[in-house]
């Protein structure tokens, strides 16, 4: 079991143990953890992806207990982070209405910004992100109660 904490630490627990004490901790983030995701994309279950409110995303090798990649995703408050279950993609969202897509090497692939349409703003401050389990679809939830779904081609579905 892996838990992200308010002090920026990621604590690892052994569910087989009778004690509730953490068996390990990863402590490179400076702000509270927004989300954690165990990566399956490469078939390597030892990869953990975490993001903090300060805008940094770290990809960890939990065997070494050190991050192998750091992505400086946002300069402002990051409110959501997720990773695709099988494709090597990481998505981050911010309070300032940006969604960024990275590969697991840390390279920026695309940025989705809000835009004005005839119905008004299309993305409010991002509150949640979710990839489709198999397809390259990304759902973006915003605090204005709007959910947008984007395809790999970059269009709203």
Secondary structure, 3 states (H helix, E strand, C coil): CEEECCCCCEEECCCCCCCCCCCEEECCCCCCEEEEEECCCCCCCCEEEEEECCCEEEEEECCCCEEEEEEECCCCCEEEEEECCCCCEEEEEECCCEEEEEECCCCEEEEEECCEECCEECCCCEEEEEECCCCCEEEEEECCCCEEEEECCCCEC
